[in-house]
């Protein structure tokens, strides 16, 4: 009897121990599931952080080339005592050759529809703004090499504060031009290049959605001067350079408050980029500025849908570039 009582007395204790073990096991399983979920959601963030850490220096190559361009302009300006216009033309030629050589070598940039940019007369070149305008630099160089024309580029005011690039802004004609100034340039038969999406499109449009909002300034000057509007989009431009998607809401808030492009940019990946130049668009009689803007926006969207594959990532883009390089080597043998 005594042994039976002792055994019965130990049954609740054993049940309590088993329940404790079950609870501990359940807690560990729950913790494991939560850890796996955390790792699953943190994996893209960790991958992007690693990419940024590995390639944060990539965008600075473009800045270095800008400063080299400024030194070239200063050098030719110093030597141009007798014929300044001829000397600066040679300087522009040297700078355009440097830029086109770099972009052609590193990104294999090619052009389709280049004939749509007129060799004479005014035109508004509306381009899609990627994280870094390496494709637009290539377009400026290509047009100068073909026609000896400089595209007057409308840039954000914050870029005018970058020190040491005064000669680049002067001789490559970059400035925060007003609508009146742009209209005057078009009236004089000059080319004017601008990106209606601006910094917002460059930094936050990771899906190629064309962020123009209600901006109709380019439509206004084109309609006023009866100049053609030429849409330009570069395939894979958001693969060559990338903006940090992690903590995107934080970067967006900082930008909206300060209007400064304080967003981590990384990359410089040698993916193939192809600049597609659409057909000229003229303002129609009786058409409102918003309607003209919508037509140009639709033309830009069509260029993106036709030429930009949504399933291409950086790895795929690098593979495509390597394949073309190998094919070129085989053809040259």
Sine and cosine of phi, psi and omega as CSV:
sin_phi,cos_phi,sin_psi,cos_psi,sin_omega,cos_omega
0.00,0.00,-0.69,0.72,-0.01,-1.00
-0.88,0.48,-0.64,0.77,0.01,-1.00
-0.92,0.40,-0.60,0.80,0.01,-1.00
-0.90,0.43,-0.66,0.75,0.03,-1.00
-0.90,0.44,-0.67,0.75,0.01,-1.00
-0.88,0.48,-0.65,0.76,0.02,-1.00
-0.91,0.41,-0.70,0.72,0.02,-1.00
-0.90,0.44,-0.57,0.82,0.01,-1.00
-0.92,0.39,-0.54,0.84,-0.03,-1.00
-0.99,0.17,-0.27,0.96,-0.04,-1.00
-0.88,0.48,-0.76,0.65,0.04,-1.00
-0.86,0.51,-0.62,0.79,0.00,-1.00
-0.89,0.45,-0.67,0.74,0.01,-1.00
-0.92,0.40,-0.64,0.77,0.04,-1.00
-0.88,0.47,-0.65,0.76,0.03,-1.00
-0.89,0.46,-0.65,0.76,0.03,-1.00
-0.90,0.43,-0.67,0.74,0.01,-1.00
-0.90,0.44,-0.66,0.75,0.04,-1.00
-0.89,0.45,-0.63,0.78,0.04,-1.00
-0.89,0.45,-0.65,0.76,0.03,-1.00
-0.91,0.41,-0.63,0.77,0.01,-1.00
-0.90,0.43,-0.69,0.73,0.01,-1.00
-0.89,0.45,-0.68,0.73,0.02,-1.00
-0.89,0.46,-0.68,0.73,0.01,-1.00
-0.90,0.44,-0.66,0.75,0.03,-1.00
-0.90,0.44,-0.64,0.77,0.02,-1.00
-0.90,0.44,-0.68,0.73,0.00,-1.00
-0.90,0.43,-0.64,0.77,0.03,-1.00
-0.90,0.43,-0.68,0.73,0.03,-1.00
-0.89,0.45,-0.68,0.74,0.01,-1.00
-0.89,0.46,-0.64,0.77,0.01,-1.00
-0.90,0.43,-0.68,0.73,0.02,-1.00
-0.89,0.46,-0.69,0.72,0.01,-1.00
-0.90,0.44,-0.62,0.78,0.02,-1.00
-0.91,0.42,-0.66,0.75,0.02,-1.00
-0.90,0.43,-0.67,0.74,0.05,-1.00
-0.88,0.47,-0.69,0.72,0.01,-1.00
-0.87,0.48,-0.70,0.71,0.02,-1.00
-0.89,0.45,-0.61,0.79,-0.01,-1.00
-0.90,0.44,-0.70,0.71,-0.04,-1.00
-0.98,0.19,-0.44,0.90,-0.01,-1.00
-1.00,0.09,-0.29,0.96,-0.05,-1.00
-0.84,0.54,-0.75,0.66,0.04,-1.00
-0.87,0.49,-0.61,0.80,0.01,-1.00
-0.90,0.43,-0.70,0.72,0.01,-1.00
-0.91,0.42,-0.65,0.76,0.03,-1.00
-0.89,0.45,-0.69,0.72,-0.01,-1.00
-0.92,0.39,-0.62,0.78,0.04,-1.00
-0.89,0.46,-0.63,0.78,0.04,-1.00
-0.92,0.39,-0.65,0.76,0.05,-1.00
-0.88,0.47,-0.70,0.72,0.01,-1.00
-0.89,0.45,-0.70,0.71,-0.03,-1.00
-0.88,0.47,-0.55,0.83,-0.05,-1.00
-0.99,0.14,-0.46,0.89,-0.15,-0.99
-0.76,-0.65,0.37,0.93,-0.01,-1.00
-0.88,0.47,-0.41,0.91,-0.04,-1.00
-0.98,0.19,-0.24,0.97,-0.07,-1.00
-0.82,0.58,-0.77,0.64,-0.01,-1.00
-0.88,0.47,-0.41,0.91,-0.03,-1.00
-0.95,0.32,-0.29,0.96,0.08,-1.00
-0.87,0.49,-0.67,0.74,0.02,-1.00
-0.90,0.44,-0.64,0.77,0.03,-1.00
-0.90,0.43,-0.65,0.76,0.04,-1.00
-0.88,0.47,-0.67,0.74,0.04,-1.00
-0.90,0.44,-0.56,0.83,0.06,-1.00
-0.90,0.44,-0.67,0.74,0.01,-1.00
-0.94,0.34,-0.57,0.82,0.09,-1.00
-0.90,0.45,-0.66,0.75,0.05,-1.00
-0.87,0.49,-0.66,0.75,0.00,-1.00
-0.90,0.44,-0.63,0.78,0.04,-1.00
-0.90,0.43,-0.66,0.75,0.04,-1.00
-0.87,0.50,-0.71,0.70,0.01,-1.00
-0.89,0.45,-0.65,0.76,0.03,-1.00
-0.89,0.45,-0.65,0.76,-0.01,-1.00
-0.90,0.44,-0.74,0.67,-0.01,-1.00
-0.94,0.35,-0.52,0.85,0.05,-1.00
-0.91,0.42,-0.62,0.78,0.01,-1.00
-0.92,0.39,-0.59,0.81,-0.04,-1.00
-0.99,0.10,-0.23,0.97,-0.13,-0.99
-1.00,0.03,0.90,0.44,0.02,-1.00
-0.97,0.23,-0.60,0.80,-0.09,-1.00
-1.00,-0.06,-0.79,0.61,-0.08,-1.00
-0.80,-0.60,1.00,0.03,-0.10,-0.99
-0.93,0.36,-0.66,0.75,-0.05,-1.00
-0.89,0.46,-0.66,0.75,0.03,-1.00
-0.91,0.41,-0.66,0.75,-0.01,-1.00
-0.90,0.43,-0.68,0.73,-0.02,-1.00
-0.95,0.31,-0.47,0.88,0.10,-0.99
-0.90,0.43,-0.65,0.76,0.06,-1.00
-0.91,0.41,-0.61,0.80,0.03,-1.00
-0.90,0.44,-0.70,0.72,0.04,-1.00
-0.88,0.47,-0.63,0.78,0.03,-1.00
-0.90,0.44,-0.66,0.75,0.01,-1.00
-0.92,0.39,-0.67,0.74,0.00,-1.00
-0.91,0.42,-0.69,0.73,0.00,-1.00
-0.90,0.43,-0.61,0.79,0.05,-1.00
-0.90,0.43,-0.65,0.76,0.01,-1.00
-0.89,0.46,-0.72,0.69,-0.03,-1.00
-0.92,0.39,-0.72,0.69,-0.03,-1.00
-0.91,0.40,-0.57,0.82,0.02,-1.00
-0.91,0.41,-0.70,0.72,0.00,-1.00
-0.90,0.44,-0.75,0.66,-0.08,-1.00
-0.94,0.35,-0.59,0.81,0.05,-1.00
-0.92,0.39,-0.65,0.76,-0.01,-1.00
-0.94,0.33,-0.73,0.69,-0.15,-0.99
-1.00,0.09,-0.61,0.79,-0.06,-1.00
-0.92,-0.39,-0.09,1.00,0.00,-1.00
0.85,0.53,0.62,0.78,-0.09,-1.00
-0.89,0.46,0.75,-0.66,0.10,-0.99
-0.80,-0.60,0.22,-0.97,-0.08,-1.00
-0.78,-0.63,0.63,-0.78,0.17,-0.99
-0.82,-0.58,0.66,-0.75,0.01,-1.00
0.98,0.21,0.34,0.94,-0.02,-1.00
-0.87,0.49,-0.43,0.90,0.01,-1.00
-0.92,0.40,-0.24,0.97,0.03,-1.00
-0.96,0.28,-0.30,0.95,0.09,-1.00
-1.00,0.07,0.88,-0.47,-0.11,-0.99
-0.92,0.39,0.54,-0.84,0.04,-1.00
-0.99,0.16,-0.37,0.93,0.08,-1.00
-0.68,-0.74,0.40,-0.92,0.05,-1.00
1.00,0.04,0.27,-0.96,-0.06,-1.00
-0.99,0.13,0.43,-0.90,0.06,-1.00
-0.30,-0.95,0.50,-0.86,0.06,-1.00
-0.98,-0.21,0.90,-0.44,0.02,-1.00
-0.99,-0.12,0.93,-0.36,-0.02,-1.00
-0.98,-0.21,0.90,-0.43,-0.10,-0.99
-0.87,-0.50,0.51,-0.86,0.06,-1.00
-0.97,0.24,0.78,-0.63,-0.11,-0.99
-1.00,-0.02,0.95,-0.31,0.11,-0.99
-0.99,0.17,0.04,-1.00,0.00,-1.00
-0.84,0.55,-0.60,0.80,0.11,-0.99
-0.75,-0.66,0.72,-0.70,-0.12,-0.99
-0.99,0.15,0.66,0.75,-0.02,-1.00
-0.88,0.47,-0.57,0.82,0.01,-1.00
-0.93,0.37,-0.58,0.81,0.00,-1.00
-0.95,0.33,-0.60,0.80,0.11,-0.99
-0.85,0.52,-0.67,0.74,0.03,-1.00
-0.90,0.44,-0.61,0.80,0.03,-1.00
-0.92,0.40,-0.68,0.73,0.04,-1.00
-0.85,0.52,-0.72,0.70,-0.01,-1.00
-0.90,0.44,-0.65,0.76,-0.04,-1.00
-0.92,0.40,-0.68,0.73,0.01,-1.00
-0.91,0.41,-0.64,0.77,0.02,-1.00
-0.92,0.40,-0.67,0.75,0.01,-1.00
-0.90,0.44,-0.58,0.81,-0.04,-1.00
-0.98,0.20,-0.71,0.70,-0.17,-0.99
-0.88,-0.48,-0.19,0.98,-0.11,-0.99
0.95,0.31,0.37,0.93,-0.02,-1.00
-0.96,-0.27,0.62,-0.78,0.09,-1.00
-0.98,-0.20,0.75,-0.67,0.07,-1.00
-0.99,0.13,0.85,-0.53,0.07,-1.00
-0.97,0.26,0.88,-0.47,-0.15,-0.99
-0.95,-0.30,0.78,-0.62,0.08,-1.00
-1.00,0.07,0.85,-0.53,-0.03,-1.00
-0.85,-0.53,0.27,-0.96,0.03,-1.00
-0.93,0.36,0.54,-0.84,-0.04,-1.00
-0.87,0.49,-0.51,0.86,-0.03,-1.00
-0.90,0.43,-0.46,0.89,0.02,-1.00
-0.95,0.31,-0.35,0.94,0.03,-1.00
-0.96,0.29,-0.24,0.97,-0.01,-1.00
-1.00,-0.01,-0.10,1.00,0.03,-1.00
-0.92,0.39,0.86,-0.51,-0.09,-1.00
-0.96,0.28,0.46,-0.89,0.14,-0.99
0.99,0.16,0.18,0.98,-0.02,-1.00
-0.85,-0.53,0.44,0.90,-0.04,-1.00
-0.88,0.48,-0.65,0.76,-0.03,-1.00
-0.95,0.31,-0.56,0.83,0.07,-1.00
-0.89,0.46,-0.72,0.69,0.01,-1.00
-0.90,0.43,-0.57,0.82,-0.05,-1.00
-0.96,0.29,-0.78,0.63,-0.13,-0.99
-1.00,0.05,-0.38,0.93,0.13,-0.99
-0.99,-0.11,0.07,1.00,0.15,-0.99
0.83,0.56,0.85,0.53,0.07,-1.00
-0.95,-0.31,0.74,-0.67,-0.01,-1.00
-0.18,-0.98,0.24,-0.97,0.06,-1.00
-1.00,0.06,0.91,0.40,-0.09,-1.00
-0.92,0.39,0.63,-0.77,0.08,-1.00
-0.98,0.17,0.16,-0.99,0.03,-1.00
-0.88,0.47,-0.61,0.79,0.01,-1.00
-0.90,0.43,-0.69,0.72,0.01,-1.00
-0.91,0.42,-0.65,0.76,0.03,-1.00
-0.90,0.44,-0.67,0.75,0.02,-1.00
-0.89,0.46,-0.63,0.78,0.04,-1.00
-0.90,0.43,-0.65,0.76,0.03,-1.00
-0.90,0.44,-0.68,0.73,0.02,-1.00
-0.91,0.42,-0.62,0.78,0.05,-1.00
-0.89,0.46,-0.49,0.87,0.03,-1.00
-1.00,0.08,0.09,1.00,0.03,-1.00
0.99,0.12,0.38,0.92,-0.02,-1.00
-1.00,-0.06,0.32,-0.95,0.12,-0.99
-1.00,-0.03,0.69,-0.72,0.03,-1.00
-0.83,-0.55,0.82,-0.57,0.00,-1.00
-0.93,-0.38,0.70,-0.71,0.02,-1.00
-0.45,-0.89,0.39,-0.92,0.04,-1.00
-0.88,-0.48,0.97,-0.23,-0.04,-1.00
-0.85,0.53,-0.49,0.87,0.00,-1.00
-0.95,0.30,-0.43,0.90,0.05,-1.00
0.84,0.55,-0.50,-0.87,-0.06,-1.00
-0.90,0.43,-0.56,0.83,-0.02,-1.00
-0.89,0.47,-0.69,0.73,0.04,-1.00
-0.92,0.39,-0.67,0.74,-0.04,-1.00
-0.90,0.44,-0.64,0.77,-0.16,-0.99
-1.00,-0.05,-0.45,0.89,-0.18,-0.98
-0.81,-0.59,-0.07,1.00,-0.03,-1.00
-1.00,-0.03,0.96,0.28,-0.06,-1.00
-0.98,0.20,-0.06,1.00,-0.03,-1.00
-0.90,-0.44,0.28,0.96,0.01,-1.00
0.82,0.58,0.74,0.67,-0.08,-1.00
-1.00,-0.06,-0.02,1.00,0.04,-1.00
0.88,0.48,1.00,0.10,-0.09,-1.00
-1.00,-0.02,0.99,0.12,-0.02,-1.00
-0.97,-0.26,-0.29,0.96,-0.04,-1.00
0.80,0.60,-0.78,-0.62,-0.05,-1.00
-0.97,-0.23,0.36,0.93,-0.07,-1.00
-0.96,0.28,0.87,-0.49,-0.04,-1.00
-0.79,-0.61,0.22,0.98,-0.04,-1.00
-0.85,0.52,-0.69,0.73,0.00,-1.00
-0.90,0.43,-0.58,0.81,0.03,-1.00
-0.93,0.38,-0.60,0.80,-0.03,-1.00
-0.90,0.43,-0.73,0.68,-0.03,-1.00
-0.95,0.31,-0.54,0.84,0.03,-1.00
-0.93,0.37,-0.67,0.74,0.01,-1.00
-0.93,0.37,-0.62,0.78,-0.03,-1.00
-0.92,0.39,-0.63,0.77,-0.06,-1.00
-0.99,-0.13,-0.01,1.00,-0.06,-1.00
0.81,0.58,0.72,0.70,0.02,-1.00
-0.98,-0.22,0.55,-0.84,0.04,-1.00
-0.95,0.32,0.54,-0.84,0.10,-1.00
-0.96,-0.28,0.79,-0.61,-0.09,-1.00
-0.88,-0.48,0.94,-0.35,0.02,-1.00
-0.98,0.22,0.63,-0.78,-0.03,-1.00
-0.72,-0.69,0.79,-0.61,0.05,-1.00
-0.72,-0.69,0.64,-0.77,0.01,-1.00
-0.93,-0.37,0.86,-0.50,0.01,-1.00
-0.91,0.42,0.73,-0.69,0.05,-1.00
0.95,0.31,0.28,0.96,-0.05,-1.00
-0.91,0.42,-0.49,0.87,0.01,-1.00
-1.00,0.06,0.09,1.00,0.13,-0.99
-0.98,-0.20,-0.49,0.87,0.01,-1.00
-0.94,0.34,-0.63,0.77,0.10,-1.00
-0.71,-0.70,0.58,-0.82,-0.09,-1.00
-0.74,-0.68,0.51,-0.86,0.14,-0.99
-0.98,-0.18,0.47,-0.88,-0.04,-1.00
-0.93,0.37,0.89,-0.46,0.03,-1.00
-0.99,0.12,-0.49,0.87,0.03,-1.00
-0.90,0.43,0.67,-0.75,-0.06,-1.00
0.85,0.53,0.58,0.81,-0.05,-1.00
-0.86,0.52,-0.59,0.80,-0.01,-1.00
-0.90,0.44,-0.57,0.82,0.02,-1.00
-0.92,0.40,-0.76,0.65,0.00,-1.00
-0.88,0.47,-0.62,0.79,-0.01,-1.00
-0.91,0.42,-0.67,0.74,0.01,-1.00
-0.89,0.45,-0.69,0.73,0.02,-1.00
-0.87,0.49,-0.68,0.73,-0.01,-1.00
-0.91,0.42,-0.72,0.70,-0.05,-1.00
-0.90,0.43,-0.50,0.86,-0.02,-1.00
-0.99,0.15,-0.70,0.71,-0.12,-0.99
-0.99,-0.15,-0.34,0.94,-0.12,-0.99
0.88,0.48,0.38,0.93,0.06,-1.00
-0.96,-0.27,0.67,-0.74,-0.04,-1.00
-0.97,0.23,0.89,0.46,-0.03,-1.00
-1.00,-0.03,0.97,0.23,0.03,-1.00
-0.70,-0.72,0.77,-0.64,0.02,-1.00
-0.87,0.49,0.77,-0.63,0.05,-1.00
-0.86,-0.50,0.66,-0.75,0.00,-1.00
-0.65,-0.76,0.13,-0.99,0.06,-1.00
0.82,-0.57,-0.73,-0.68,-0.22,-0.98
1.00,0.03,0.42,0.91,-0.02,-1.00
-0.93,0.36,0.70,-0.72,-0.06,-1.00
-0.98,0.19,0.81,0.58,0.06,-1.00
-0.99,0.15,0.40,-0.92,0.04,-1.00
-0.95,0.33,0.81,-0.59,0.09,-1.00
-0.88,-0.47,0.68,-0.73,0.01,-1.00
-0.81,-0.59,0.85,-0.52,-0.01,-1.00
-1.00,-0.02,0.87,-0.49,-0.02,-1.00
-0.97,-0.25,0.83,-0.56,-0.06,-1.00
-0.94,-0.34,0.90,-0.44,-0.08,-1.00
-0.98,0.19,0.08,-1.00,0.00,-1.00
-0.95,0.31,0.53,-0.85,0.02,-1.00
-0.88,0.47,0.60,-0.80,0.01,-1.00
-0.87,-0.50,0.82,-0.57,0.01,-1.00
-0.96,-0.27,0.54,-0.84,0.08,-1.00
-0.93,0.37,0.66,-0.75,0.00,-1.00
-0.99,-0.11,0.44,-0.90,0.00,-1.00
-0.91,0.42,0.75,-0.66,0.01,-1.00
0.99,0.17,0.03,1.00,-0.02,-1.00
-0.99,0.13,0.70,-0.72,0.04,-1.00
-0.98,0.21,0.28,-0.96,0.00,-1.00
-0.90,0.44,-0.60,0.80,0.00,-1.00
-0.93,0.37,-0.59,0.81,0.04,-1.00
-0.92,0.39,-0.64,0.77,0.05,-1.00
-0.91,0.41,-0.66,0.75,0.04,-1.00
-0.87,0.50,-0.66,0.75,0.00,-1.00
-0.91,0.42,-0.62,0.78,0.03,-1.00
-0.90,0.43,-0.67,0.74,0.01,-1.00
-0.93,0.37,-0.64,0.77,0.02,-1.00
-0.89,0.45,-0.64,0.77,0.05,-1.00
-0.91,0.42,-0.62,0.78,0.04,-1.00
-0.90,0.44,-0.64,0.77,0.05,-1.00
-0.91,0.40,-0.68,0.73,0.03,-1.00
-0.89,0.47,-0.62,0.78,0.04,-1.00
-0.90,0.43,-0.64,0.77,0.05,-1.00
-0.88,0.48,-0.66,0.75,-0.02,-1.00
-0.92,0.39,-0.73,0.69,-0.01,-1.00
-0.90,0.44,-0.57,0.82,-0.05,-1.00
-0.97,0.26,-0.62,0.79,-0.20,-0.98
-0.93,-0.36,-0.34,0.94,-0.06,-1.00
-0.98,-0.21,0.93,-0.37,0.04,-1.00
-0.98,0.21,0.81,-0.59,-0.05,-1.00
-0.95,0.31,-0.31,0.95,-0.06,-1.00
-1.00,-0.02,0.07,1.00,-0.03,-1.00
-1.00,0.04,0.81,-0.58,0.10,-1.00
-0.92,-0.39,-0.08,-1.00,-0.07,-1.00
-0.88,0.48,-0.68,0.73,-0.01,-1.00
-0.88,0.48,-0.69,0.72,0.01,-1.00
-0.91,0.41,-0.67,0.74,0.02,-1.00
-0.88,0.48,-0.65,0.76,0.05,-1.00
-0.91,0.41,-0.62,0.79,0.04,-1.00
-0.90,0.44,-0.64,0.77,0.03,-1.00
-0.90,0.44,-0.67,0.74,0.00,-1.00
-0.90,0.43,-0.69,0.73,0.01,-1.00
-0.89,0.46,-0.63,0.77,0.03,-1.00
-0.88,0.47,-0.66,0.75,0.01,-1.00
-0.93,0.38,-0.61,0.79,0.03,-1.00
-0.90,0.44,-0.69,0.72,0.00,-1.00
-0.91,0.42,-0.63,0.78,0.03,-1.00
-0.90,0.44,-0.64,0.77,0.03,-1.00
-0.90,0.43,-0.63,0.78,0.04,-1.00
-0.91,0.42,-0.66,0.75,0.01,-1.00
-0.90,0.43,-0.63,0.77,0.00,-1.00
-0.93,0.36,-0.49,0.87,-0.02,-1.00
-0.98,0.18,-0.24,0.97,-0.02,-1.00
-0.97,0.25,0.00,0.00,0.00,0.00
